[in-house]
């Protein structure tokens, strides 16, 4: 699913997420806290965005390959993180350019809510991981997304369109909301085992920038972070 936030406004988005509240001070430290990477391990970053996660993984010794639906984001990643490889790929079509069993980790930061069929994607992730390899992703928390449900049916998979002010002006973004049951069902359908679940913790730096946001994020989940073993 293509969104103008990551194409038309790619440069503005890349600038903002370096130090903003939701990406830099909530999601990124929360997901990276679950990443126990060893020197030289191979990592596939799907939905790499502008490369902020890849840059951190490289600093920890990982060898990163990046992909994203947005050509603009791939080019920004190449400039920001200089990954081993970076290319465009529609995740709804799987990972056709990747060989079986070659990665120690696959990470998917804030990307799977743009994919309707999670089971097919998760099976592809499983395919490219080594035996015992790990899949780590973050996504919208189902409880948080349910507030936007047009039907009021928590168990429905629904396409939601909202205006986000991430870059300082409203930009329309579409994504899929789903239940916690469906999310974990997709994981188990791909034969993964869940090794860790987190609902994140806001950085104390948020309190200095926006005390109200810090209090809200300390009491209410925004994202969920799940680590799986193949």
Secondary structure, DSSP 8 states (H G I E B T S, - for coil): ---GGGTTTHHHHHHHTTT-TTIIIIIHHHHHTT----TT-EEEEES-TTSHHHHHHHHTT-EEEEEES-HHHHHHHHHHT--SEEEE--GGG--TTS-TT-EEEEEEET-GGG-S-HHHHHHHHHHHEEEEEEEEEEEE-HHHHGGG-SS--TTS-EEEEEEE-TTSS-EEEEEEE--HHHHHHHHHHTT-EEEEEE-----THHHHH-HHHHHHHHHS--EEEEEEE-
